[in-house]
Amino acid sequence: MIQPLAYVNPGAKIADTVVIEPFVTIHKNVEIGEGTWIGSNVTIMEGARIGKNCKIFPGAVISAIPQDLKFNGEDTTTVIGDNTTIRECVTINRGTVSKGKTVIGNHCLLMAYSHVAHDTVLGNHVIIGNGTQIAGEVVIHDYAILSGLVAVHQFVNIGPHVMISGGSLVRKDVPPYTKAAREPLSYEGVNSIGLRRRGFTAEKIGEIQEIYRKLYLRGMNNSKALIIIETEMPATQERDEIITFIRNSDRGVMKGYGSR
């Protein structure tokens, strides 16, 4: 259903069950899946690929060109998965030649006035709080939660099941399953409440906590701590995920709260 006061470019591919409210503008080379609702005054620009059953609230701007002076008009996209909600005045920029696309996963919630820059990738079930600003080429993994007014530096990697406190400045990578707060951003413990809500057992949470005790609370550097973790703890998916994340970190991971 397309309201007569909306503008939809004839080249856009819109599923029959999409609802488009008045004063929406949809440019060419846009695809929108079944059951999605587009609120009034939304602007969807060239290169947007929006999935099924999404909700996009008034004032949002999707797939505008990147705020990157190196962008030279290349053909890039913004890909948004199914069942994702984008609240009022959210801005999502499309990719550059670097990665080619900006990606928002399935079942995400981007709250009002948040910004996702070019070539950033959000996994599934990610929550971005009001006013949070995410720079270019950031990676945020599944089930991560960024509270309101967080600022994320470009190229940062945020692991799965992470919880970041409101107002934080994220300059370093944030390892999986952790809580992060303070200034500079520091380890505040394991996100045990979030893990319990997602079905992690008490034993599994205890295992993750022991890994981070060795990493952050024993006064060792990361290289030595990772060797001890590999030597003393049995191989599990979570152990190996944490070790791989830290070893592959280009920016370095956040510090422990006692090591500033």
Beta strands, then each sheet from edge to edge (+ up, - down):
strand 1: 7-8
strand 2: 13-14
strand 3: 19-20
strand 4: 25-26
strand 5: 31-32
strand 6: 37-38
strand 7: 43-44
strand 8: 48-50
strand 9: 55-56
strand 10: 61-64
strand 11: 77-80
strand 12: 85-86
strand 13: 91-93
strand 14: 101-104
strand 15: 109-110
strand 16: 115-116
strand 17: 121-122
strand 18: 127-128
strand 19: 133-134
strand 20: 139-140
strand 21: 145-146
strand 22: 151-152
strand 23: 157-158
strand 24: 163-164
strand 25: 169-170
strand 26: 178-181
strand 27: 186-190
strand 28: 255-256
sheet 1: 1+ 4+ 7+ 10+ 13+ 16+ 19+ 22+ 25+
sheet 2: 2+ 5+ 8+ 11+ 14+ 17+ 20+ 23+
sheet 3: 3+ 6+ 9+ 12+ 15+ 18+ 21+ 24+ 26+ 27- 28-
end
